[in-house]
Amino acid sequence: SAPGFKAEEFLWTFNMPTDHAHVTLKGVRVPVTAVFGGEGRGLQVVQHFFNENRIRQAASSLGAAQYCVNEAVAYANHRAPFGKKLSTNQGIQFPLVELQTQCEMLRALIHKTAWQMDTIGNFAVSDKVSMCNYWANRLCCEAADQAMQVHGGLGYSRHKPFEHIYRHHRRYRITEGAEEIQMRRVAGYMFGFMDQRAPKGVTE
């Protein structure tokens, strides 16, 4: 570590055992070789990474959401309290139907957006990237919660992965730009406040 850099404490998070350090910087000198893109351009450089990671994050959350739906459906078809399968109840069916519908629509949007990023550039579809990101992360949390509900007490335990999926993906609604930031970006493009282009000084 550089002189003047100190990790004051480590903050445990909801997704333990990952933790985040509270650091202080006092008179820290950064060599030229460690400066990315030139002085004052750090944000522009990291923006390039953000757009790519947001679509990867969306795909990850979608996959986890689909897993939760699949597991809930399988359990509802297997569990038969009082001789009647859970899957025969509309109270079980309808929430899972809505989640499955959202998974299918989101999968199509993620595929389209990723293809456009590859063909016309990362920043040409920033609004679609933000749509995919905030909705997939929210959908995953909803799917994990519903899977817990279908499984009952077993779903809430660590014998099933839903609590871990929820904890892991709940952070994505904050990291890489909170979902409110993603929605603000979409609104900026919709209402003409923002341009679909790379940040100043960043190439595609």
Backbone hydrogen bonds, N-H to C=O, Kabsch-Sander energy under -0.5 kcal/mol:
donor,donor_aa,acceptor,acceptor_aa,energy
5,F,2,A,-2.0
6,K,24,T,-2.0
8,E,6,K,-0.9
8,E,22,H,-2.6
9,E,22,H,-1.1
11,L,20,H,-3.8
12,W,10,F,-0.6
13,T,18,T,-1.4
16,M,13,T,-0.7
16,M,14,F,-0.9
18,T,15,N,-1.4
20,H,11,L,-2.2
22,H,9,E,-3.0
23,V,21,A,-0.7
24,T,6,K,-2.5
26,K,4,G,-2.1
27,G,25,L,-0.5
34,A,31,P,-1.9
35,V,32,V,-1.6
36,F,34,A,-0.6
37,G,35,V,-0.5
41,R,38,G,-1.7
45,V,41,R,-1.9
46,V,42,G,-2.3
47,Q,43,L,-1.8
48,H,44,Q,-0.9
48,H,45,V,-0.7
49,F,45,V,-0.9
50,F,46,V,-2.3
51,N,47,Q,-1.9
52,E,48,H,-1.2
53,N,49,F,-2.8
54,R,50,F,-2.7
55,I,51,N,-1.2
56,R,52,E,-1.5
57,Q,53,N,-2.9
58,A,54,R,-1.9
59,A,55,I,-2.0
60,S,56,R,-2.3
61,S,57,Q,-2.5
62,L,58,A,-2.4
63,G,59,A,-2.3
64,A,60,S,-2.1
65,A,61,S,-2.4
66,Q,62,L,-2.7
67,Y,63,G,-2.0
68,C,64,A,-2.1
69,V,65,A,-2.2
70,N,66,Q,-2.7
71,E,67,Y,-2.6
72,A,68,C,-2.1
73,V,69,V,-2.5
74,A,70,N,-2.5
75,Y,71,E,-2.4
76,A,72,A,-2.4
77,N,73,V,-1.9
78,H,74,A,-1.1
79,R,75,Y,-3.4
83,G,80,A,-1.6
84,K,81,P,-1.6
86,L,76,A,-0.5
86,L,79,R,-2.3
87,S,76,A,-2.1
88,T,85,K,-1.6
89,N,86,L,-2.0
92,I,89,N,-1.2
93,Q,89,N,-2.3
94,F,90,Q,-2.6
96,L,92,I,-1.0
97,V,93,Q,-2.3
98,E,94,F,-2.3
99,L,95,P,-1.9
100,Q,96,L,-2.6
101,T,97,V,-2.4
102,Q,98,E,-2.1
103,C,99,L,-2.3
104,E,100,Q,-2.3
105,M,101,T,-2.2
106,L,102,Q,-2.6
107,R,103,C,-2.3
108,A,104,E,-1.6
109,L,105,M,-1.8
110,I,106,L,-2.7
111,H,107,R,-2.3
112,K,108,A,-2.3
113,T,109,L,-2.7
114,A,110,I,-2.8
115,W,111,H,-2.2
116,Q,112,K,-2.3
117,M,113,T,-2.4
118,D,114,A,-1.8
119,T,115,W,-1.7
120,I,116,Q,-3.2
121,G,116,Q,-0.7
121,G,117,M,-0.8
124,A,121,G,-0.8
126,S,123,F,-0.8
129,V,125,V,-2.2
130,S,126,S,-2.2
131,M,127,D,-2.1
132,C,128,K,-2.7
133,N,129,V,-2.4
134,Y,130,S,-2.5
135,W,131,M,-1.9
136,A,132,C,-2.2
137,N,133,N,-2.0
138,R,134,Y,-1.6
139,L,135,W,-2.7
140,C,136,A,-2.3
141,C,137,N,-1.5
142,E,138,R,-2.0
143,A,139,L,-2.7
144,A,140,C,-2.6
145,D,141,C,-2.1
146,Q,142,E,-2.3
147,A,143,A,-2.4
148,M,144,A,-2.1
149,Q,145,D,-1.9
150,V,146,Q,-2.5
151,H,147,A,-2.2
152,G,148,M,-1.1
154,L,151,H,-1.0
155,G,152,G,-0.7
156,Y,152,G,-1.1
157,S,153,G,-0.8
157,S,154,L,-0.7
160,K,157,S,-1.0
165,I,161,P,-2.6
166,Y,162,F,-2.6
167,R,163,E,-2.3
168,H,164,H,-2.9
169,H,165,I,-2.6
170,R,166,Y,-2.1
171,R,167,R,-0.8
172,Y,169,H,-0.6
173,R,170,R,-1.2
174,I,171,R,-2.2
175,T,171,R,-2.8
177,G,174,I,-0.7
179,E,173,R,-1.9
181,I,178,A,-0.8
182,Q,178,A,-2.1
183,M,179,E,-2.5
184,R,180,E,-2.0
185,R,181,I,-2.3
186,V,182,Q,-2.2
187,A,183,M,-2.4
188,G,184,R,-2.3
189,Y,185,R,-1.9
190,M,186,V,-2.5
191,F,187,A,-2.7
193,F,188,G,-1.9
194,M,188,G,-1.9
197,R,195,D,-1.8
202,V,199,P,-2.1
